[in-house]
Amino acid sequence: MIKLRSKKLFKRSSNSKQNAASNGACGGYGNGTGTRTVEIEWEVRPGGMLVQKRESGKGVGEVITVRVSTGSAWHDISIGATSTFGELKAVLSMVTGLEPKEQRLLFKGKERENEDYLHMVGVRDRDKVLLLEDPALKERKLRAMAGGPKPMGPGPYNTPIEV
């Protein structure tokens, strides 16, 4: 968070001194010259844009609940609204046992990259995300568990030919 000071100028009248004293809750103070200094808080958004910090509770500290479907089960995950899909994958790895690189997350019919932010894509509280296991990695796992032939290695299917 970055704090910058800005000055607001206003007409000097008999009521302005009373207003300046009563508006002390705004973070400003009167200096007797007719100017009032107001402290404005700034924040850097994930896209890199510098904007004035929001006053409402919806912002950086907001926690949302995302319902993740794995095909056969639902998982309700609480995560920060400004988190990335990569961070959501890390949380899901603890719940499902799938490594983050084995997961594919789909939101609104599109696969999302690890660097995409939830709030930038439009994920809100109680939205649904689909979790799929990467088919290529799933196939490799099944082959390894079945003890099938290993590619590019000596075996009954890959016998070297000598000439």
mmCIF file of the C-alpha atoms, coordinates in Angstrom:
data_MODEL
# 
_entry.id   MODEL 
# 
loop_
_atom_site.group_PDB 
_atom_site.id 
_atom_site.type_symbol 
_atom_site.label_atom_id 
_atom_site.label_alt_id 
_atom_site.label_comp_id 
_atom_site.label_asym_id 
_atom_site.label_entity_id 
_atom_site.label_seq_id 
_atom_site.pdbx_PDB_ins_code 
_atom_site.Cartn_x 
_atom_site.Cartn_y 
_atom_site.Cartn_z 
_atom_site.occupancy 
_atom_site.B_iso_or_equiv 
_atom_site.pdbx_formal_charge 
_atom_site.auth_seq_id 
_atom_site.auth_comp_id 
_atom_site.auth_asym_id 
_atom_site.auth_atom_id 
_atom_site.pdbx_PDB_model_num 
ATOM 1   C CA . MET A 1 1   ? 0.000   0.000   0.000   1.00 0.00 ? 1   MET A CA 1 
ATOM 2   C CA . ILE A 1 2   ? 1.262   3.436   -0.939  1.00 0.00 ? 2   ILE A CA 1 
ATOM 3   C CA . LYS A 1 3   ? 0.209   6.605   0.840   1.00 0.00 ? 3   LYS A CA 1 
ATOM 4   C CA . LEU A 1 4   ? 0.317   9.896   -1.036  1.00 0.00 ? 4   LEU A CA 1 
ATOM 5   C CA . ARG A 1 5   ? -0.790  13.317  0.097   1.00 0.00 ? 5   ARG A CA 1 
ATOM 6   C CA . SER A 1 6   ? -2.907  15.631  -1.989  1.00 0.00 ? 6   SER A CA 1 
ATOM 7   C CA . LYS A 1 7   ? -4.190  19.107  -1.287  1.00 0.00 ? 7   LYS A CA 1 
ATOM 8   C CA . LYS A 1 8   ? -7.755  20.230  -1.691  1.00 0.00 ? 8   LYS A CA 1 
ATOM 9   C CA . LEU A 1 9   ? -8.463  23.918  -2.059  1.00 0.00 ? 9   LEU A CA 1 
ATOM 10  C CA . PHE A 1 10  ? -11.754 25.444  -1.071  1.00 0.00 ? 10  PHE A CA 1 
ATOM 11  C CA . LYS A 1 11  ? -13.246 28.860  -0.566  1.00 0.00 ? 11  LYS A CA 1 
ATOM 12  C CA . ARG A 1 12  ? -12.541 30.373  2.765   1.00 0.00 ? 12  ARG A CA 1 
ATOM 13  C CA . SER A 1 13  ? -15.651 31.388  4.640   1.00 0.00 ? 13  SER A CA 1 
ATOM 14  C CA . SER A 1 14  ? -16.797 31.507  8.228   1.00 0.00 ? 14  SER A CA 1 
ATOM 15  C CA . ASN A 1 15  ? -18.369 28.033  7.861   1.00 0.00 ? 15  ASN A CA 1 
ATOM 16  C CA . SER A 1 16  ? -15.297 26.517  6.207   1.00 0.00 ? 16  SER A CA 1 
ATOM 17  C CA . LYS A 1 17  ? -13.284 26.504  9.441   1.00 0.00 ? 17  LYS A CA 1 
ATOM 18  C CA . GLN A 1 18  ? -16.100 24.667  11.183  1.00 0.00 ? 18  GLN A CA 1 
ATOM 19  C CA . ASN A 1 19  ? -16.358 22.204  8.280   1.00 0.00 ? 19  ASN A CA 1 
ATOM 20  C CA . ALA A 1 20  ? -12.602 21.595  8.323   1.00 0.00 ? 20  ALA A CA 1 
ATOM 21  C CA . ALA A 1 21  ? -12.714 20.873  12.041  1.00 0.00 ? 21  ALA A CA 1 
ATOM 22  C CA . SER A 1 22  ? -15.733 18.562  11.718  1.00 0.00 ? 22  SER A CA 1 
ATOM 23  C CA . ASN A 1 23  ? -14.276 16.707  8.725   1.00 0.00 ? 23  ASN A CA 1 
ATOM 24  C CA . GLY A 1 24  ? -11.241 15.536  10.676  1.00 0.00 ? 24  GLY A CA 1 
ATOM 25  C CA . ALA A 1 25  ? -12.514 11.963  10.293  1.00 0.00 ? 25  ALA A CA 1 
ATOM 26  C CA . CYS A 1 26  ? -11.653 12.188  6.580   1.00 0.00 ? 26  CYS A CA 1 
ATOM 27  C CA . GLY A 1 27  ? -7.987  12.125  7.434   1.00 0.00 ? 27  GLY A CA 1 
ATOM 28  C CA . GLY A 1 28  ? -7.482  15.832  6.732   1.00 0.00 ? 28  GLY A CA 1 
ATOM 29  C CA . TYR A 1 29  ? -6.579  18.786  8.876   1.00 0.00 ? 29  TYR A CA 1 
ATOM 30  C CA . GLY A 1 30  ? -6.819  22.519  8.454   1.00 0.00 ? 30  GLY A CA 1 
ATOM 31  C CA . ASN A 1 31  ? -3.647  24.542  8.443   1.00 0.00 ? 31  ASN A CA 1 
ATOM 32  C CA . GLY A 1 32  ? -5.234  28.009  8.734   1.00 0.00 ? 32  GLY A CA 1 
ATOM 33  C CA . THR A 1 33  ? -4.392  29.073  5.159   1.00 0.00 ? 33  THR A CA 1 
ATOM 34  C CA . GLY A 1 34  ? -7.607  27.880  3.534   1.00 0.00 ? 34  GLY A CA 1 
ATOM 35  C CA . THR A 1 35  ? -6.114  24.613  2.304   1.00 0.00 ? 35  THR A CA 1 
ATOM 36  C CA . ARG A 1 36  ? -6.731  21.192  3.712   1.00 0.00 ? 36  ARG A CA 1 
ATOM 37  C CA . THR A 1 37  ? -4.426  18.227  3.275   1.00 0.00 ? 37  THR A CA 1 
ATOM 38  C CA . VAL A 1 38  ? -6.180  14.884  2.710   1.00 0.00 ? 38  VAL A CA 1 
ATOM 39  C CA . GLU A 1 39  ? -4.339  11.598  2.930   1.00 0.00 ? 39  GLU A CA 1 
ATOM 40  C CA . ILE A 1 40  ? -5.286  9.255   0.086   1.00 0.00 ? 40  ILE A CA 1 
ATOM 41  C CA . GLU A 1 41  ? -4.352  5.587   0.198   1.00 0.00 ? 41  GLU A CA 1 
ATOM 42  C CA . TRP A 1 42  ? -3.300  3.953   -3.065  1.00 0.00 ? 42  TRP A CA 1 
ATOM 43  C CA . GLU A 1 43  ? -2.940  0.321   -4.071  1.00 0.00 ? 43  GLU A CA 1 
ATOM 44  C CA . VAL A 1 44  ? -1.372  -1.515  -6.985  1.00 0.00 ? 44  VAL A CA 1 
ATOM 45  C CA . ARG A 1 45  ? -3.787  -3.881  -8.704  1.00 0.00 ? 45  ARG A CA 1 
ATOM 46  C CA . PRO A 1 46  ? -2.611  -7.283  -10.015 1.00 0.00 ? 46  PRO A CA 1 
ATOM 47  C CA . GLY A 1 47  ? -2.485  -5.862  -13.547 1.00 0.00 ? 47  GLY A CA 1 
ATOM 48  C CA . GLY A 1 48  ? 0.036   -3.249  -12.360 1.00 0.00 ? 48  GLY A CA 1 
ATOM 49  C CA . MET A 1 49  ? -2.352  -0.290  -12.333 1.00 0.00 ? 49  MET A CA 1 
ATOM 50  C CA . LEU A 1 50  ? -2.068  2.222   -9.469  1.00 0.00 ? 50  LEU A CA 1 
ATOM 51  C CA . VAL A 1 51  ? -5.545  3.107   -8.170  1.00 0.00 ? 51  VAL A CA 1 
ATOM 52  C CA . GLN A 1 52  ? -7.088  4.744   -5.127  1.00 0.00 ? 52  GLN A CA 1 
ATOM 53  C CA . LYS A 1 53  ? -7.798  2.167   -2.424  1.00 0.00 ? 53  LYS A CA 1 
ATOM 54  C CA . ARG A 1 54  ? -11.426 1.157   -2.069  1.00 0.00 ? 54  ARG A CA 1 
ATOM 55  C CA . GLU A 1 55  ? -13.232 2.030   1.132   1.00 0.00 ? 55  GLU A CA 1 
ATOM 56  C CA . SER A 1 56  ? -15.724 -0.849  1.021   1.00 0.00 ? 56  SER A CA 1 
ATOM 57  C CA . GLY A 1 57  ? -15.010 -4.289  2.472   1.00 0.00 ? 57  GLY A CA 1 
ATOM 58  C CA . LYS A 1 58  ? -14.788 -5.819  -1.021  1.00 0.00 ? 58  LYS A CA 1 
ATOM 59  C CA . GLY A 1 59  ? -11.173 -5.745  -1.995  1.00 0.00 ? 59  GLY A CA 1 
ATOM 60  C CA . VAL A 1 60  ? -7.861  -7.276  -1.175  1.00 0.00 ? 60  VAL A CA 1 
ATOM 61  C CA . GLY A 1 61  ? -8.949  -9.012  2.034   1.00 0.00 ? 61  GLY A CA 1 
ATOM 62  C CA . GLU A 1 62  ? -12.166 -10.520 0.644   1.00 0.00 ? 62  GLU A CA 1 
ATOM 63  C CA . VAL A 1 63  ? -12.478 -14.291 0.957   1.00 0.00 ? 63  VAL A CA 1 
ATOM 64  C CA . ILE A 1 64  ? -14.742 -16.159 -1.459  1.00 0.00 ? 64  ILE A CA 1 
ATOM 65  C CA . THR A 1 65  ? -15.962 -19.743 -1.491  1.00 0.00 ? 65  THR A CA 1 
ATOM 66  C CA . VAL A 1 66  ? -15.472 -21.601 -4.767  1.00 0.00 ? 66  VAL A CA 1 
ATOM 67  C CA . ARG A 1 67  ? -17.284 -24.868 -5.422  1.00 0.00 ? 67  ARG A CA 1 
ATOM 68  C CA . VAL A 1 68  ? -14.973 -27.230 -7.310  1.00 0.00 ? 68  VAL A CA 1 
ATOM 69  C CA . SER A 1 69  ? -16.390 -30.262 -9.087  1.00 0.00 ? 69  SER A CA 1 
ATOM 70  C CA . THR A 1 70  ? -14.099 -33.239 -9.707  1.00 0.00 ? 70  THR A CA 1 
ATOM 71  C CA . GLY A 1 71  ? -16.721 -35.190 -11.627 1.00 0.00 ? 71  GLY A CA 1 
ATOM 72  C CA . SER A 1 72  ? -17.776 -37.448 -8.761  1.00 0.00 ? 72  SER A CA 1 
ATOM 73  C CA . ALA A 1 73  ? -17.454 -35.060 -5.806  1.00 0.00 ? 73  ALA A CA 1 
ATOM 74  C CA . TRP A 1 74  ? -17.827 -31.398 -4.832  1.00 0.00 ? 74  TRP A CA 1 
ATOM 75  C CA . HIS A 1 75  ? -15.334 -29.446 -2.737  1.00 0.00 ? 75  HIS A CA 1 
ATOM 76  C CA . ASP A 1 76  ? -16.089 -26.026 -1.242  1.00 0.00 ? 76  ASP A CA 1 
ATOM 77  C CA . ILE A 1 77  ? -12.797 -24.116 -1.089  1.00 0.00 ? 77  ILE A CA 1 
ATOM 78  C CA . SER A 1 78  ? -12.389 -20.764 0.700   1.00 0.00 ? 78  SER A CA 1 
ATOM 79  C CA . ILE A 1 79  ? -9.701  -18.627 -0.942  1.00 0.00 ? 79  ILE A CA 1 
ATOM 80  C CA . GLY A 1 80  ? -8.848  -14.954 -1.387  1.00 0.00 ? 80  GLY A CA 1 
ATOM 81  C CA . ALA A 1 81  ? -10.620 -13.182 -4.226  1.00 0.00 ? 81  ALA A CA 1 
ATOM 82  C CA . THR A 1 82  ? -7.321  -11.892 -5.618  1.00 0.00 ? 82  THR A CA 1 
ATOM 83  C CA . SER A 1 83  ? -5.668  -15.334 -5.673  1.00 0.00 ? 83  SER A CA 1 
ATOM 84  C CA . THR A 1 84  ? -4.525  -17.026 -8.862  1.00 0.00 ? 84  THR A CA 1 
ATOM 85  C CA . PHE A 1 85  ? -5.684  -20.309 -10.359 1.00 0.00 ? 85  PHE A CA 1 
ATOM 86  C CA . GLY A 1 86  ? -2.215  -21.674 -9.527  1.00 0.00 ? 86  GLY A CA 1 
ATOM 87  C CA . GLU A 1 87  ? -2.848  -20.963 -5.834  1.00 0.00 ? 87  GLU A CA 1 
ATOM 88  C CA . LEU A 1 88  ? -6.260  -22.630 -6.112  1.00 0.00 ? 88  LEU A CA 1 
ATOM 89  C CA . LYS A 1 89  ? -4.553  -25.700 -7.625  1.00 0.00 ? 89  LYS A CA 1 
ATOM 90  C CA . ALA A 1 90  ? -2.165  -25.822 -4.656  1.00 0.00 ? 90  ALA A CA 1 
ATOM 91  C CA . VAL A 1 91  ? -5.093  -25.835 -2.221  1.00 0.00 ? 91  VAL A CA 1 
ATOM 92  C CA . LEU A 1 92  ? -6.889  -28.472 -4.295  1.00 0.00 ? 92  LEU A CA 1 
ATOM 93  C CA . SER A 1 93  ? -3.797  -30.699 -4.266  1.00 0.00 ? 93  SER A CA 1 
ATOM 94  C CA . MET A 1 94  ? -4.180  -31.013 -0.500  1.00 0.00 ? 94  MET A CA 1 
ATOM 95  C CA . VAL A 1 95  ? -7.850  -31.978 -0.850  1.00 0.00 ? 95  VAL A CA 1 
ATOM 96  C CA . THR A 1 96  ? -7.747  -34.268 -3.905  1.00 0.00 ? 96  THR A CA 1 
ATOM 97  C CA . GLY A 1 97  ? -4.231  -35.695 -3.824  1.00 0.00 ? 97  GLY A CA 1 
ATOM 98  C CA . LEU A 1 98  ? -3.539  -34.580 -7.413  1.00 0.00 ? 98  LEU A CA 1 
ATOM 99  C CA . GLU A 1 99  ? -0.391  -32.562 -7.969  1.00 0.00 ? 99  GLU A CA 1 
ATOM 100 C CA . PRO A 1 100 ? -0.999  -29.039 -9.377  1.00 0.00 ? 100 PRO A CA 1 
ATOM 101 C CA . LYS A 1 101 ? 0.676   -29.971 -12.691 1.00 0.00 ? 101 LYS A CA 1 
ATOM 102 C CA . GLU A 1 102 ? -1.812  -32.865 -13.067 1.00 0.00 ? 102 GLU A CA 1 
ATOM 103 C CA . GLN A 1 103 ? -4.833  -30.547 -12.708 1.00 0.00 ? 103 GLN A CA 1 
ATOM 104 C CA . ARG A 1 104 ? -6.773  -28.649 -15.346 1.00 0.00 ? 104 ARG A CA 1 
ATOM 105 C CA . LEU A 1 105 ? -9.220  -26.009 -14.059 1.00 0.00 ? 105 LEU A CA 1 
ATOM 106 C CA . LEU A 1 106 ? -12.114 -24.873 -16.239 1.00 0.00 ? 106 LEU A CA 1 
ATOM 107 C CA . PHE A 1 107 ? -14.248 -21.811 -15.520 1.00 0.00 ? 107 PHE A CA 1 
ATOM 108 C CA . LYS A 1 108 ? -17.071 -20.742 -17.848 1.00 0.00 ? 108 LYS A CA 1 
ATOM 109 C CA . GLY A 1 109 ? -16.056 -23.439 -20.324 1.00 0.00 ? 109 GLY A CA 1 
ATOM 110 C CA . LYS A 1 110 ? -12.423 -22.311 -20.726 1.00 0.00 ? 110 LYS A CA 1 
ATOM 111 C CA . GLU A 1 111 ? -9.264  -23.765 -19.253 1.00 0.00 ? 111 GLU A CA 1 
ATOM 112 C CA . ARG A 1 112 ? -7.531  -21.176 -17.099 1.00 0.00 ? 112 ARG A CA 1 
ATOM 113 C CA . GLU A 1 113 ? -3.782  -20.654 -16.778 1.00 0.00 ? 113 GLU A CA 1 
ATOM 114 C CA . ASN A 1 114 ? -1.968  -20.686 -13.436 1.00 0.00 ? 114 ASN A CA 1 
ATOM 115 C CA . GLU A 1 115 ? -1.197  -16.958 -13.725 1.00 0.00 ? 115 GLU A CA 1 
ATOM 116 C CA . ASP A 1 116 ? -4.854  -15.891 -14.208 1.00 0.00 ? 116 ASP A CA 1 
ATOM 117 C CA . TYR A 1 117 ? -6.377  -14.097 -11.218 1.00 0.00 ? 117 TYR A CA 1 
ATOM 118 C CA . LEU A 1 118 ? -9.761  -15.297 -9.982  1.00 0.00 ? 118 LEU A CA 1 
ATOM 119 C CA . HIS A 1 119 ? -11.317 -11.824 -9.724  1.00 0.00 ? 119 HIS A CA 1 
ATOM 120 C CA . MET A 1 120 ? -9.948  -10.711 -13.114 1.00 0.00 ? 120 MET A CA 1 
ATOM 121 C CA . VAL A 1 121 ? -11.613 -13.675 -14.848 1.00 0.00 ? 121 VAL A CA 1 
ATOM 122 C CA . GLY A 1 122 ? -14.886 -13.034 -13.007 1.00 0.00 ? 122 GLY A CA 1 
ATOM 123 C CA . VAL A 1 123 ? -14.954 -15.722 -10.304 1.00 0.00 ? 123 VAL A CA 1 
ATOM 124 C CA . ARG A 1 124 ? -17.291 -14.607 -7.517  1.00 0.00 ? 124 ARG A CA 1 
ATOM 125 C CA . ASP A 1 125 ? -18.481 -16.105 -4.260  1.00 0.00 ? 125 ASP A CA 1 
ATOM 126 C CA . ARG A 1 126 ? -20.224 -19.494 -4.710  1.00 0.00 ? 126 ARG A CA 1 
ATOM 127 C CA . ASP A 1 127 ? -19.175 -19.875 -8.382  1.00 0.00 ? 127 ASP A CA 1 
ATOM 128 C CA . LYS A 1 128 ? -18.387 -23.317 -9.770  1.00 0.00 ? 128 LYS A CA 1 
ATOM 129 C CA . VAL A 1 129 ? -15.057 -24.449 -11.220 1.00 0.00 ? 129 VAL A CA 1 
ATOM 130 C CA . LEU A 1 130 ? -14.509 -27.811 -12.928 1.00 0.00 ? 130 LEU A CA 1 
ATOM 131 C CA . LEU A 1 131 ? -11.380 -29.811 -12.065 1.00 0.00 ? 131 LEU A CA 1 
ATOM 132 C CA . LEU A 1 132 ? -10.136 -32.342 -14.605 1.00 0.00 ? 132 LEU A CA 1 
ATOM 133 C CA . GLU A 1 133 ? -7.118  -34.589 -14.400 1.00 0.00 ? 133 GLU A CA 1 
ATOM 134 C CA . ASP A 1 134 ? -4.700  -34.055 -17.281 1.00 0.00 ? 134 ASP A CA 1 
ATOM 135 C CA . PRO A 1 135 ? -5.402  -36.990 -19.669 1.00 0.00 ? 135 PRO A CA 1 
ATOM 136 C CA . ALA A 1 136 ? -1.775  -37.418 -20.795 1.00 0.00 ? 136 ALA A CA 1 
ATOM 137 C CA . LEU A 1 137 ? -0.515  -37.694 -17.226 1.00 0.00 ? 137 LEU A CA 1 
ATOM 138 C CA . LYS A 1 138 ? -3.434  -39.952 -16.309 1.00 0.00 ? 138 LYS A CA 1 
ATOM 139 C CA . GLU A 1 139 ? -2.490  -42.344 -19.125 1.00 0.00 ? 139 GLU A CA 1 
ATOM 140 C CA . ARG A 1 140 ? 1.146   -42.433 -18.005 1.00 0.00 ? 140 ARG A CA 1 
ATOM 141 C CA . LYS A 1 141 ? 0.051   -43.211 -14.451 1.00 0.00 ? 141 LYS A CA 1 
ATOM 142 C CA . LEU A 1 142 ? -2.165  -46.056 -15.608 1.00 0.00 ? 142 LEU A CA 1 
ATOM 143 C CA . ARG A 1 143 ? 0.668   -47.541 -17.684 1.00 0.00 ? 143 ARG A CA 1 
ATOM 144 C CA . ALA A 1 144 ? 3.061   -47.335 -14.765 1.00 0.00 ? 144 ALA A CA 1 
ATOM 145 C CA . MET A 1 145 ? 0.551   -48.975 -12.409 1.00 0.00 ? 145 MET A CA 1 
ATOM 146 C CA . ALA A 1 146 ? -0.253  -51.753 -14.895 1.00 0.00 ? 146 ALA A CA 1 
ATOM 147 C CA . GLY A 1 147 ? 3.426   -52.499 -15.404 1.00 0.00 ? 147 GLY A CA 1 
ATOM 148 C CA . GLY A 1 148 ? 3.042   -52.268 -19.159 1.00 0.00 ? 148 GLY A CA 1 
ATOM 149 C CA . PRO A 1 149 ? 5.878   -51.734 -21.608 1.00 0.00 ? 149 PRO A CA 1 
ATOM 150 C CA . LYS A 1 150 ? 7.958   -48.657 -21.086 1.00 0.00 ? 150 LYS A CA 1 
ATOM 151 C CA . PRO A 1 151 ? 8.589   -46.575 -24.184 1.00 0.00 ? 151 PRO A CA 1 
ATOM 152 C CA . MET A 1 152 ? 12.130  -46.349 -25.561 1.00 0.00 ? 152 MET A CA 1 
ATOM 153 C CA . GLY A 1 153 ? 13.513  -49.069 -23.339 1.00 0.00 ? 153 GLY A CA 1 
ATOM 154 C CA . PRO A 1 154 ? 14.620  -52.674 -23.894 1.00 0.00 ? 154 PRO A CA 1 
ATOM 155 C CA . GLY A 1 155 ? 11.762  -55.138 -23.580 1.00 0.00 ? 155 GLY A CA 1 
ATOM 156 C CA . PRO A 1 156 ? 9.795   -57.715 -25.526 1.00 0.00 ? 156 PRO A CA 1 
ATOM 157 C CA . TYR A 1 157 ? 8.271   -55.053 -27.789 1.00 0.00 ? 157 TYR A CA 1 
ATOM 158 C CA . ASN A 1 158 ? 11.388  -52.961 -28.285 1.00 0.00 ? 158 ASN A CA 1 
ATOM 159 C CA . THR A 1 159 ? 14.098  -55.456 -29.107 1.00 0.00 ? 159 THR A CA 1 
ATOM 160 C CA . PRO A 1 160 ? 17.243  -53.963 -30.607 1.00 0.00 ? 160 PRO A CA 1 
ATOM 161 C CA . ILE A 1 161 ? 18.107  -55.229 -34.092 1.00 0.00 ? 161 ILE A CA 1 
ATOM 162 C CA . GLU A 1 162 ? 21.742  -55.852 -34.924 1.00 0.00 ? 162 GLU A CA 1 
ATOM 163 C CA . VAL A 1 163 ? 22.907  -55.800 -38.513 1.00 0.00 ? 163 VAL A CA 1 
# 
